[in-house]
């Protein structure tokens, strides 16, 4: 890497990283909190998730490094800093990619900063989540594949790291193979390095961390998110075809600026800001050169998966931003005299828009009702109590409230729930429930039949003790 390119990458990284450190996200997605719990417990069996093998181990190592330096605070914060580093590094890698694609240093810097303030990239660089790790290495793999003389083994290793970040990045393989086909036989060292590194990583994780008891245990580990049902059967998270296509198409805009749910003129402004880089990307795709075809294959590969798997989940579309901004940069390059100005203008408009609509609201702890309730439970519920949980409460209750979760999804029948409650009561354990958990689970009537006694209230919400001795009046909140 030449001196000018190093300076470009360093400037991009520092600017993005400092931006990401300015606000802490209190959105606290489910997977991030679950990973923080596993990191605190040193639970490697769950840290080496079958769908994203490497992130949990990296998170554990990063958190332990902080502890060795004397940090004694929140594990979730260290994971959020890790993702800020990964997001900033991904933006820096993209700046290098644009520079090697022939853009001037100014255009490469602005293109990378446009990526950095795009809604999906910015938001998920503030959250503890697995996907930014894979996005970084997928960008590095694309950068190497697009080089004048790519090194197939290096491309394979980088793509392997992306897949270990999240298995969805396997969908970049067709595009990488297409680019490597410029040199006869280069697919062989690429495939060998990719397969060998993946096999070694999964074998090491299986032998030293997961240690599956049998074939079914191995199956559940490898299926990961595709086996989340209570019966742990395989389930593909698909939507109806037309709805999936609509969700996917709309999400292609929302990754730049999220306009959904925004009032009137604000939503219209977000839609326009999202459409502008997409229009530039369409212009870049129309060039139909080899690089454009590479990026179209890149986008098509990911689309083949995410049109059928949770098309409404925005974090899966983060890697699309790399391809879309690369095509947009190519489209703007045809008007180089005003390309830098157009990118700068978009950053100056979209950056504040994304901050006002997504970053600032989610930096407010009170904007996360699940988090507010968990902090309340920490002081209102008896110590060591069990709490009936649904949704994010499954991880919020043990992490933020330091209480034991009793997961209703694994007790679907009233008889099963009653038996579990009886067993806990026989052991002298306290079980509690909140109004919100009762409402969201749809189990209030069952639990009222068992017995509810109100023990605390806050802002119109009550905390109940669940026990057979509770009176009907107590269940109605009249005691």
C-alpha positions in Angstrom: 0.0 0.0 0.0 1.5 3.3 -1.0 1.9 6.3 1.3 -1.1 8.3 -0.2 -3.4 5.3 0.1 -2.3 4.7 3.8 -3.1 8.3 4.6 -6.5 8.0 2.8 -7.3 4.8 4.8 -6.1 6.3 8.1 -8.1 9.5 7.6 -11.3 7.6 6.7 -10.9 5.2 9.7 -10.2 8.0 12.3 -13.1 10.2 11.0 -15.6 7.3 11.0 -14.5 5.9 14.3 -14.7 9.2 16.1 -18.1 9.8 14.6 -19.3 6.4 15.9 -18.0 7.1 19.4 -20.0 10.3 19.7 -23.3 8.5 20.4 -24.0 5.2 22.2 -26.9 3.2 20.9 -29.4 2.0 23.4 -31.3 0.0 20.9 -29.6 -3.1 22.3 -30.5 -5.8 19.7 -31.3 -9.3 21.0 -28.2 -11.0 19.5 -25.8 -8.4 20.9 -27.1 -8.7 24.4 -27.0 -12.5 24.1 -23.4 -12.3 23.0 -22.5 -10.0 25.9 -24.0 -12.6 28.3 -22.0 -15.4 26.7 -18.8 -13.3 26.8 -19.3 -12.6 30.6 -19.8 -16.3 31.2 -17.0 -17.4 29.0 -19.5 -19.7 27.3 -17.6 -20.7 24.2 -20.2 -23.3 23.2 -22.6 -20.4 22.5 -19.9 -17.9 21.4 -19.0 -20.1 18.4 -22.5 -19.9 16.8 -22.9 -22.1 13.8 -23.9 -19.2 11.5 -21.3 -16.7 12.7 -18.4 -18.6 14.2 -15.8 -15.9 14.7 -17.6 -12.9 16.1 -18.2 -14.3 19.6 -14.6 -15.4 20.0 -13.3 -12.0 18.8 -15.7 -10.3 21.2 -14.5 -12.4 24.1 -10.8 -11.6 23.3 -11.6 -7.9 22.9 -13.4 -7.7 26.2 -10.7 -9.6 28.0 -8.1 -7.2 26.6 -10.1 -4.3 28.2 -10.3 -6.2 31.5 -6.5 -6.7 31.5 -6.1 -3.0 31.1 -8.3 -2.4 34.2 -11.7 -1.8 32.7 -14.5 -3.0 35.0 -17.6 -1.7 33.3 -20.3 -2.9 31.0 -19.4 -5.8 28.6 -22.0 -4.6 26.1 -20.1 -1.4 25.8 -16.9 -3.1 24.8 -18.8 -5.0 22.1 -20.3 -1.8 20.8 -16.8 -0.2 20.6 -15.6 -3.3 18.8 -18.3 -2.8 16.2 -17.4 0.8 15.9 -13.9 -0.3 15.1 -15.1 -2.8 12.5 -17.4 -0.3 10.9 -14.7 2.3 10.6 -12.2 -0.3 9.3 -14.8 -1.4 6.7 -15.1 2.2 5.5 -11.3 2.6 5.3 -11.1 -0.7 3.3 -13.8 0.7 1.0 -11.8 4.0 0.5 -8.8 1.8 -0.5 -11.0 -0.1 -2.9 -12.2 3.1 -4.6 -8.7 4.4 -4.9 -7.5 1.3 -6.6 -10.5 1.5 -8.9 -9.1 4.7 -10.3 -10.9 7.3 -8.2 -9.0 10.3 -6.9 -8.1 10.5 -3.3 -10.8 13.1 -2.7 -13.5 11.1 -4.4 -12.4 7.9 -2.6 -12.5 9.6 0.8 -16.0 11.1 0.1 -17.3 7.8 -1.2 -16.1 6.0 1.9 -17.6 8.7 4.2 -20.9 8.4 2.3 -20.8 4.7 3.1 -19.9 5.4 6.7 -23.0 7.7 7.3 -25.4 5.5 5.3 -28.2 4.5 7.7 -27.6 0.8 7.9 -23.8 1.1 8.1 -23.8 3.8 10.7 -26.5 2.3 12.9 -25.0 -1.2 13.0 -21.5 0.2 13.7 -23.0 1.4 17.0 -24.7 -1.8 17.9 -23.1 -5.0 19.2 -23.9 -7.3 16.3 -22.1 -9.9 14.3 -22.5 -8.5 10.8 -19.9 -5.7 10.7 -17.1 -8.3 11.0 -18.2 -10.1 7.9 -18.9 -6.9 6.0 -15.3 -5.8 6.7 -13.7 -8.9 5.4 -16.1 -9.2 2.4 -15.0 -5.7 1.4 -11.3 -6.7 1.7 -12.0 -9.8 -0.4 -13.7 -7.7 -3.1 -10.7 -5.2 -3.0 -8.3 -8.0 -3.5 -10.3 -9.7 -6.3 -10.6 -6.4 -8.2 -6.8 -5.8 -8.1 -4.9 -5.9 -11.3 -3.1 -9.0 -10.2 -5.3 -10.6 -7.5 -3.9 -13.3 -5.3 -6.4 -16.1 -5.2 -5.2 -17.6 -1.9 -5.6 -14.2 -0.2 -9.0 -13.8 -1.7 -10.0 -17.2 -0.4 -8.7 -16.4 3.1 -10.4 -13.1 3.2 -13.7 -14.6 2.0 -13.3 -17.3 4.6 -13.0 -14.6 7.3 -16.1 -13.0 6.0 -18.1 -16.2 6.1 -16.8 -16.9 9.6 -18.2 -13.4 10.4 -21.5 -14.5 9.0 -22.3 -17.4 6.8 -24.5 -15.2 4.6 -21.3 -13.8 3.0 -20.9 -17.1 1.2 -23.2 -15.4 -1.4 -20.2 -13.3 -2.5 -18.4 -16.3 -3.8 -19.9 -16.3 -7.4 -18.8 -12.6 -7.8 -15.3 -13.4 -6.5 -15.0 -16.4 -8.8 -16.1 -14.3 -11.8 -13.4 -11.7 -11.1 -10.7 -14.3 -10.5 -11.6 -16.0 -13.8 -9.4 -13.5 -15.6 -6.5 -15.8 -14.7 -6.9 -19.4 -15.8 -6.9 -21.9 -13.0 -7.1 -19.2 -10.2 -10.3 -20.7 -8.9 -8.4 -23.8 -7.6 -6.1 -22.0 -5.0 -9.1 -19.7 -4.1 -11.3 -22.7 -3.5 -8.6 -24.6 -1.6 -7.8 -21.8 0.7 -11.4 -21.0 1.3 -12.4 -24.6 2.0 -9.3 -25.4 4.1 -9.6 -22.4 6.4 -13.4 -22.9 6.9 -13.0 -26.6 7.6 -10.1 -25.9 10.1 -12.2 -23.2 11.9 -15.3 -25.3 12.2 -13.3 -28.4 13.2 -11.5 -26.5 15.9 -14.8 -25.0 17.2 -16.5 -28.4 17.2 -13.7 -30.2 19.0 -12.7 -27.5 21.6 -15.9 -25.6 22.2 -19.2 -27.2 21.0 -18.3 -30.9 21.5 -21.6 -32.1 20.0 -23.0 -35.1 21.9 -24.5 -36.7 18.8 -25.5 -36.1 15.2 -28.6 -34.1 16.2 -26.5 -31.9 18.5 -24.2 -31.2 15.5 -27.1 -30.5 13.3 -28.6 -27.9 15.7 -25.2 -26.2 16.0 -24.7 -25.9 12.2 -28.3 -24.9 11.5 -28.1 -22.1 14.1 -30.8 -19.5 13.3 -32.7 -22.0 11.1 -33.5 -24.2 14.2 -34.9 -21.6 16.7 -38.3 -23.1 17.1 -39.1 -24.6 20.5 -39.0 -28.1 18.9 -35.6 -27.2 17.2 -36.9 -28.3 13.9 -35.5 -26.8 10.7 -37.5 -23.6 9.7 -36.7 -21.3 6.8 -37.6 -17.7 7.7 -39.4 -16.8 4.5 -42.3 -14.4 3.6 -44.9 -14.7 0.9 -43.2 -14.1 -2.5 -44.8 -10.8 -3.4 -44.4 -9.4 0.1 -40.8 -10.5 0.2 -40.1 -8.8 -3.1 -41.7 -5.6 -1.8 -39.8 -5.7 1.5 -36.5 -6.4 -0.2 -37.0 -3.6 -2.8 -37.9 -1.1 -0.2 -35.0 -2.2 2.0 -32.7 -1.4 -0.9 -33.6 2.2 -0.4 -33.8 2.1 3.4 -30.1 1.1 3.8 -29.2 4.6 2.7 -31.8 6.6 4.6 -34.8 5.1 6.4 -38.0 7.0 5.4 -40.5 4.4 6.6 -42.8 5.7 9.4 -41.4 9.3 9.0 -44.0 12.0 8.9 -44.9 13.9 5.7 -42.0 16.0 4.3 -39.4 14.3 6.5 -40.3 10.9 4.9 -40.3 12.4 1.4 -36.9 13.9 2.1 -35.5 10.5 3.2 -36.9 8.8 0.1 -35.2 11.3 -2.2 -31.9 11.0 -0.3 -32.1 7.3 -0.6 -33.0 7.4 -4.3 -30.1 9.6 -5.3 -27.2 7.1 -4.7 -29.4 4.3 -6.1 -29.8 6.3 -9.3 -26.1 6.9 -9.5 -25.5 3.2 -8.9 -27.9 2.4 -11.8 -25.8 4.7 -14.0 -22.6 2.9 -12.9 -24.2 -0.5 -13.6 -25.1 0.7 -17.1 -21.3 1.0 -17.9 -21.4 -2.8 -18.1 -17.6 -3.1 -17.8 -16.1 -6.0 -15.8 -16.1 -4.2 -12.5 -19.8 -3.3 -13.0 -20.6 -6.9 -13.7 -18.7 -8.0 -10.6 -20.8 -5.7 -8.4 -24.0 -6.7 -10.1 -23.1 -10.3 -9.4 -22.3 -9.4 -5.8 -25.7 -7.8 -5.3 -27.5 -10.7 -7.1 -25.7 -13.3 -4.9 -26.9 -11.6 -1.7 -30.3 -11.1 -3.1 -30.7 -14.8 -3.9 -30.5 -15.4 -0.2 -32.2 -12.4 1.4 -35.2 -12.4 -0.9 -36.2 -15.6 0.8 -34.6 -15.2 4.3 -36.0 -12.3 6.3 -36.1 -9.7 3.6 -37.3 -7.2 6.1 -34.2 -7.5 8.3 -32.0 -4.5 7.5 -28.7 -5.7 9.0 -28.5 -8.5 6.4 -28.4 -5.7 3.7 -25.3 -4.0 5.1 -23.0 -5.7 2.5 -25.3 -4.4 -0.3 -24.1 -0.9 0.6 -20.6 -1.8 -0.5 -21.7 -2.9 -4.0 -24.2 0.0 -4.4 -21.8 2.7 -3.4 -19.1 1.2 -5.6 -21.5 1.4 -8.6 -22.6 4.9 -7.6 -18.9 6.0 -7.5 -18.4 4.5 -11.0 -21.6 6.3 -12.2 -20.4 9.6 -10.7 -16.9 9.2 -12.2 -18.4 9.9 -15.6 -19.1 13.4 -14.4 -15.8 13.8 -12.5 -16.0 17.6 -12.4 -18.9 17.5 -10.0 -18.6 14.0 -8.5 -16.9 15.2 -5.3 -19.4 18.0 -4.9 -22.3 15.6 -5.3 -20.9 13.2 -2.7 -20.1 16.0 -0.3 -23.6 17.4 -0.7 -25.2 14.0 -0.1 -23.1 13.5 3.1 -24.0 16.9 4.4 -27.7 16.2 3.8 -28.0 12.5 4.5 -25.7 12.5 7.6 -27.9 14.9 9.6 -31.0 13.2 8.3 -29.8 9.8 9.5 -28.6 11.2 12.8 -31.9 12.9 13.5 -34.1 10.0 12.5 -32.1 7.0 13.7 -28.9 7.7 15.6 -30.1 10.4 18.1 -33.5 8.7 18.9 -31.8 5.4 19.7 -29.1 7.2 21.8 -31.9 8.0 24.3 -32.1 5.2 27.0 -35.8 6.1 27.7 -36.6 5.4 24.0 -36.1 1.7 24.7 -39.1 0.5 26.8 -37.7 -3.0 27.2 -34.5 -1.5 28.7 -36.4 0.9 31.0 -38.5 -2.0 32.3 -35.5 -4.2 32.9 -33.8 -1.4 34.9 -37.0 -1.0 36.9 -37.2 -4.8 37.6 -33.7 -4.7 39.0 -35.0 -2.6 41.9 -38.7 -3.6 42.1 -38.4 -7.4 41.9 -37.1 -9.6 44.8 -33.5 -10.6 44.5 -32.9 -13.9 42.6 -36.6 -13.9 41.4 -37.7 -15.7 38.3 -39.4 -13.4 35.7 -41.8 -14.5 33.0 -40.2 -13.3 29.7 -41.1 -12.9 26.0 -39.1 -11.2 23.1 -36.0 -9.2 24.1 -36.8 -9.8 27.8 -35.3 -13.2 27.3 -31.9 -11.6 27.4 -32.7 -8.2 28.9 -33.9 -9.7 32.2 -30.7 -11.7 33.0 -28.3 -9.0 31.6 -29.8 -5.7 32.8 -32.1 -6.7 35.7 -29.8 -9.6 36.9 -32.8 -11.8 37.4 -33.6 -15.3 36.2 -35.8 -15.6 33.0 -38.6 -18.1 32.8 -39.2 -18.3 29.0 -42.8 -18.8 28.1 -42.1 -20.0 24.6 -40.9 -23.3 26.0 -44.1 -23.7 28.1 -46.7 -23.4 25.4 -49.5 -25.4 27.2 -51.2 -24.1 30.3 -50.6 -27.5 32.1 -46.9 -27.3 31.4 -46.8 -23.7 32.7 -48.7 -24.6 35.9 -46.5 -27.6 36.5 -43.3 -25.5 36.2 -44.7 -22.8 38.5 -45.7 -25.4 41.1 -42.2 -26.9 40.9 -40.6 -23.5 41.5 -42.9 -22.7 44.3 -42.1 -26.0 46.0 -38.5 -25.0 45.9 -39.3 -21.7 47.6 -38.5 -19.7 44.4 -40.3 -16.4 43.7 -41.8 -15.9 40.2 -42.8 -12.5 38.9 -44.5 -11.1 35.8 -45.2 -7.7 34.3 -48.3 -6.3 32.6 -46.4 -6.0 29.4 -45.2 -9.6 29.4 -48.7 -10.8 30.2 -50.1 -8.8 27.3 -47.4 -9.6 24.7 -47.5 -13.3 25.5 -51.3 -13.5 25.4 -51.1 -15.6 28.6 -52.7 -13.3 31.1 -55.9 -15.3 31.5 -53.9 -18.5 32.2 -51.8 -16.8 34.8 -54.8 -15.1 36.4 -56.3 -18.5 36.8 -53.1 -19.7 38.5 -52.8 -16.5 40.7 -51.4 -13.0 40.4 -50.6 -10.7 43.3 -49.5 -7.1 42.5 -46.3 -6.2 44.4 -45.2 -3.0 42.6 -46.3 -0.3 40.1 -44.7 2.2 37.8 -46.3 4.6 35.3 -49.4 2.5 34.9 -47.6 -0.8 34.7 -47.7 -3.4 37.5 -45.3 -6.1 38.6 -47.0 -9.3 39.9 -45.9 -12.2 42.0 -47.2 -15.4 40.5 -48.4 -17.9 43.1 -51.4 -20.1 43.8 -52.2 -18.3 47.0 -52.9 -15.0 45.2 -56.5 -13.8 45.5 -58.8 -12.9 42.7 -58.9 -9.3 44.0 -55.1 -9.3 43.9 -55.1 -10.5 40.3 -57.4 -7.6 39.4 -55.1 -5.1 41.1 -57.5 -4.3 43.9 -55.4 -5.2 46.9 
